[in-house]
Amino acid sequence: MAARRFLTAEQGVEQLLKATPPLHFNGTTKTEWQEWRRKFRRNLVKDLGPSPEALPLEVETLEEIKQDGYTQKKIIFNPDPFSSIPAYVLIPESASAQNPAPAVLCAHGHGVGKDGAVGIVEDYQKQYAVELALRGFVTLAPDWRCFGERKDRDEWVRRPGRDGCNVAYLAYGYFGYQLMQLNISDGQRCLDYLQSLPEVDARRLGCMGCSFGGTMTTYISALDERVKAAVIVCYLSTLTDALNDRGRGNTCGSQFMFGLRKAGDIADVAGLIAPRACMVQIGSDDTCFIEFDALAAFEQLKHIYAASGQSDQLVLDHFQGEHEIDLGPGIAFLEGRL
């Protein structure tokens, strides 16, 4: 009998996806959830690999602009010995050492950088860091690796035809680092910075982002319990859709989590946020993270929250729209939870 032929990576992945990952949550009780959470989190941390050495916070202010209702500062600091993070921090007029405010880490999406979050350019982020600042939140919008001011030269990534974050994933891998872990570490250093500000109530931190910003919101919030409320916008999905459905191949070096499908799926990562507050936004006409697949992933996440005993901490915003932030409900959710 002739052997079955799986000549391409796509065909091989199609076969691999048929297996149910062993740590995909299927319990119903709080005890089962607690045991699963311990095992899945431990597995996730192991597969993320090492974090770089953290340096003491030495923040340089590059510019300071007084805007209507808030002050905008551009800052830069080194989270580790080989990296620098440029970021905008917005401090509302109402925030002070005597009246510290909640703070939100604003995670930008793939390819767009931090500028859209603070209104320097217009994009699907709808200057949400500004809108949050106008509602009394201190906001921090950093550039993730490979984007904004951290984007590599075309000559280094040999564009067109190669995504810079794919190249960075491989390059850092030679030194034993996963790009996802490096960005998570950057996010945690950003939380350190927010907690250092006298204008911030260090007990009330949130995270919000769309697309790759949703990826970063998911992983940072899952792994750092300082985040008390997360808004995951247009990202929650399944790896079946990312790798197989209609042959879209919806993945990249920045959003790649080594070994995830051998243990669980994206909803399981988001499930580590439980029992803390989480809103998931799903756009009806999103062509990147497809509605029906996102809703299926949300059902899995809802199952995890139910087992944790905190179903009321999970909120779905299924809105009429595209690949974009649904601004009003997201801000209202953070106002109610922080």
Number of C-alpha atoms within 10 A of each C-alpha: 3 4 5 6 8 12 8 9 9 14 12 12 14 16 12 13 15 9 10 13 15 12 19 19 23 14 17 15 13 16 12 14 24 14 11 20 22 11 13 23 18 11 17 19 13 12 15 19 16 14 17 17 11 13 12 11 15 10 14 12 14 12 10 14 11 12 13 10 16 22 16 22 18 18 18 17 20 19 24 19 10 8 13 17 21 22 24 25 26 29 28 24 18 18 20 15 11 10 11 19 26 22 31 28 26 31 29 30 24 20 15 18 24 28 22 21 29 24 16 10 14 13 14 18 29 18 20 25 30 27 18 24 27 18 16 22 32 31 31 30 26 28 26 30 23 22 19 19 17 15 16 16 11 12 8 10 17 12 11 9 7 11 17 24 23 18 19 19 21 15 14 13 12 9 8 13 18 26 27 22 21 24 20 23 20 26 27 20 21 21 23 14 16 23 19 13 16 15 23 26 21 19 14 20 27 26 28 29 28 26 25 23 25 28 29 28 30 29 22 26 32 21 18 15 14 19 26 22 28 31 30 31 31 31 27 28 23 24 21 16 18 18 17 17 14 8 10 11 14 14 13 16 17 26 21 16 19 15 14 20 20 16 17 21 23 23 25 24 24 28 28 25 28 27 19 21 25 29 20 23 29 32 24 18 15 17 11 16 24 22 20 13 19 24 19 15 21 25 13 21 25 22 19 31 27 21 21 21 15 16 17 13 18 22 16 15 16 16 14 11 13 19 22 20 27 24 16 11 15 21 17 12 17 26 15 9 16 19
